[in-house]
């Protein structure tokens, strides 16, 4: 008994075959598939009919390479467990696709080989890199700029040490001031702040604005907690230890957490200890989970979709606006900032 012969894979139809059967030039076939290019309606209809019959699809990547424009934008990210990061990714991919661009997601989680990741983007000749991560390290900066001279825009962070990189970020200092004003107005006297990774405060400036506003009222940040990462369990663990090791009468009145995920972890620790209303909590980012009736988290919404829009406009050569609404967010008042 002989083995059944495997069906032969049919070769892909090409533009030459379409042109020959449609009775036109290969150049005309190319124009028929180019948005905005003129081809006589009856000719284009005939070309499309032949292409459909042969199963022809143009190789957009190959064609774009000849024009030195691939319509691929790399999105470099870390902290994929961070809900805000997923919100960024969702908004960025939607906006890029709406403009006819493909998103290439690069996972640059700390400890991974930056070189190989960025080389992958370089080999695909991306048109730009949208950078959303906790820290733009000197190593990553040098790799990105030495391999392929493409525009690099960082969002939701500042980068004073890399001055030739564009930054799209809200006024974090003013945001921190507004949160400080809110908590001072509640009559609190002992204040805390919870950081994620131990990065330079200049990357965000929200802690600086918070401290500045407290100082104007002759108050201080009495407690600085370092979670190490933007994860709910990290916020929960740090606050749980604080509650176990600090007598109730010595605890802070209010805490500003660097993002909503940390704030939710803090609220979980308070809830577990039976003290959910003993410390006022404010987060940052405006993620969907903050609106949960369980947490009622007061937060500062960055309105990141506006920042993404500005960054994508710059990377794709569309009009940008230096003074647009993307520079400001808004304070969303719920109940977690009220100590009862």
Secondary structure, DSSP 8 states (H G I E B T S, - for coil): --------------HHHHHHHHTS-HHHHHHHTSTT----HHHHHHHHHHHHHHT----HHHHHHHTT---EEEEEE--TT-HHHHHHHHHHHHHHHHTT-EEEEEE--TTS-HHHHHHHHHHTT-SEEEEESS---HHHHHHHHHH---EEEEESS--TT-TTSEEE---HHHHHHHHHHHHHHTT---EEEEESS---GGGT-HHHHHHHHHHHTT--EEEEEE-SSS-HHHHHHHHHHHHHHS-GGGS-SEEEESSHHHHHHHHHHHHHTT-TTSSEEE-SB--GGGG-TTT--BEEE--HHHHHHHHHHHHTT----TTSGGG--EEE--STT---
